[in-house]
Amino acid sequence: MVISSFVDGVPPHRLPAARLPEYDETASSIFVTEWKDFKEFTAAEVQAIFRHRHILVRNSGIDLVSFDADGLEILGSLSRTVCLQGESAVFDCCSC
């Protein structure tokens, strides 16, 4: 089943279309980008891509991240107000 989705013997995520932020339902379900480019995307751009595809970030400068408040802070502010599914929410990971 997996091999049947290959294009000329190449998996879709290895084709140039996998690196285009614009969604194409006939292309790969994986968006591939380099860390240096990914960190320039806005949150809205990341969500627009992630809405339809998984995101594979290559060559990240992060070797090891702990799953704690300090590690999660690398991904973004833990105390910033964010919009989820059209409703605002404030997450404070330290008040658990």
N, C-alpha and C positions, 0 to 999 in steps of 0.2 A: 504494500500500500504506500509506504514512504517513497520507494523508488519510482513509483508511478507518477509522482509529482515532479520529478526531476525534469529539467529542460536541457536537452542534448547532454545528458549524463551529469548535469550539475544541479545540486539542490538550490531551490529558489532563493534562500537567504545568502547565497554566494554570488548572485547575479547583481548587476548595477542597480536594478530597480529597488532592491532591498534597502538601499541607502537614500532613497528619495523620501522626504517627509510626507509628501502627498500620498494619500491612500489610494491604492489600486487593488480592487478585490481579486484581480487575476494574478497579482504578484505575491511575494512571500508574506506569511503571517508574522514574520520577524523583521523589525526595523533594525538595521545595523548601523552603528555610528562609532566614532572614536571619542574618547573621553574629552579631548580638547574641544571638540565640536559640541558634544552633549552639554558641557557645563555652560555653554553660551545660550542654550535654549531657555526660553521663559517657561514658567510653570504651565501656562496655557498651551504652549507648543508641545510640551511633553504629554500633557493630558490629551491633546488632539491626536497625537500619534498613538498613545496607549489605548485610546478608545477602541481602536480596531486591531492593533498589533502588539505583540510583545516587543520589548526594547532590549537589544543586546549592545552593551557598551564595551568596546574593546580598548585595551591599553590604558586602563584607569590608573591614576597615580596613587591609589589607595591600596596598600598591601593587606592590611588586616584592620578590621573595624569591629569593635566589641558591640554586642547587642545590649547597650545601656544608653542612658541619656546622652552621654558625650558622643558615643558612636552615631546615634540617630541624628544628633545635631549637625553632623556632616551633610546630611541630606537636606537640611533646611531648619529654620527656626522652629523650636518646639512650642514656643509661646505665641507665635504669630496667629492672628485670626485668619482662617482659611474658609473657602466656600466649597462645600461638598454637596453635590446633588441639589444645588440651588439654595441651601440653607447654610447660615454661618454657624461656626462652632469654634470654640477655643479649647485646645488640648493642653493640659498641663501634666506632663508625664511624671513630675516629681510629687504630685499630690496623691498618688495611689496608695 
